Structure formats: C-alpha cells, structure tokens
C-alpha cells in the first residue's frame, strides 16, 4: 500500500487509521504492517494505541507489543 501525503505527521495519522481498519477487519498482517508504518512516520500517541478498541484484534500479538513497547522482552 502506498499513501501519498506531504507531511510525516499526516502519514503517521493515516497509517494509524489504516491499521485500525485492518484490525477491525481481522487482517492481522496488514494491521501490524500499517501500525509499524505509522510509528515509522512518527505516531507517538502510545497511550491511545494501548486503549484504542480498534486495536483489540491485534493487541495481544507479539508484533503489537513489540511496536508499542520495544523495551519489553517477550
């Protein structure tokens, strides 16, 4: 997927919303991939990520935990 927007902050927000959509569609692979992209572009609202019900489907995955808190050893 390619998202063509000008600013990194915009890309971060767009990728986060796409991750939410994929998670709600129960598409783990694309949800995690989009979440990773949102973080790459600077999405930093970790408290929101941790409580956002849109992320419920992927919340317990190793990938989600690694992206949200990379300092925790799983």
C-alpha positions as CSV (number, residue, x, y, z in Angstrom):
1,X,0.0,0.0,0.0
2,X,1.3,3.5,-0.8
3,X,-0.1,6.6,0.9
4,X,0.9,9.8,-0.8
5,X,0.6,12.7,1.6
6,X,3.1,15.5,2.2
7,X,4.0,15.6,5.9
8,X,5.3,12.7,8.0
9,X,2.7,13.6,10.7
10,X,-0.1,13.2,8.2
11,X,1.3,9.9,7.0
12,X,1.6,8.7,10.6
13,X,-2.1,9.5,11.3
14,X,-3.2,8.0,8.0
15,X,-1.3,4.7,8.6
16,X,-2.6,4.5,12.2
17,X,-6.2,4.8,10.9
18,X,-5.5,2.2,8.3
19,X,-4.1,-0.1,11.0
20,X,-7.3,0.4,12.9
21,X,-9.3,-0.5,9.9
22,X,-7.3,-3.7,9.2
23,X,-7.5,-4.7,12.8
24,X,-11.3,-4.3,12.8
25,X,-11.4,-6.4,9.6
26,X,-9.4,-9.1,11.4
27,X,-6.5,-8.7,9.0
28,X,-3.6,-9.2,11.4
29,X,-0.8,-9.0,8.9
30,X,-1.8,-5.7,7.3
31,X,-2.9,-4.2,10.7
32,X,0.6,-4.8,12.1
33,X,2.3,-3.6,8.9
34,X,0.3,-0.4,8.9
35,X,0.9,0.2,12.6
36,X,4.6,-0.2,12.1
37,X,4.4,2.3,9.3
38,X,2.5,4.8,11.5
39,X,5.2,4.5,14.1
40,X,7.9,4.9,11.5
41,X,6.4,8.2,10.4
42,X,6.2,9.5,13.9
43,X,2.9,8.4,15.5
44,X,3.6,8.7,19.2
45,X,0.3,8.5,21.0
46,X,1.2,5.3,22.8
47,X,-1.4,5.7,25.5
48,X,-4.1,6.0,22.8
49,X,-2.8,2.9,20.9
50,X,-2.9,0.9,24.1
51,X,-6.5,1.6,24.9
52,X,-7.9,2.0,21.4
53,X,-10.6,-0.6,21.0
54,X,-9.9,-0.7,17.2
55,X,-6.7,-2.4,18.1
56,X,-8.3,-5.2,20.2
57,X,-7.8,-7.9,17.5
58,X,-4.0,-7.4,17.4
59,X,-3.4,-6.1,21.0
60,X,-2.1,-9.5,22.3
61,X,0.2,-10.3,19.4
62,X,3.9,-10.2,19.8
63,X,4.2,-7.7,17.0
64,X,1.8,-5.2,18.6
65,X,3.6,-5.5,22.0
66,X,7.0,-5.0,20.3
67,X,5.9,-1.9,18.4
68,X,4.1,-0.3,21.3
69,X,6.8,-1.1,23.9
70,X,10.0,-2.1,22.3
71,X,11.9,-2.2,25.6
72,X,9.8,-5.1,27.0
73,X,11.4,-8.6,26.5
74,X,8.7,-11.0,25.3
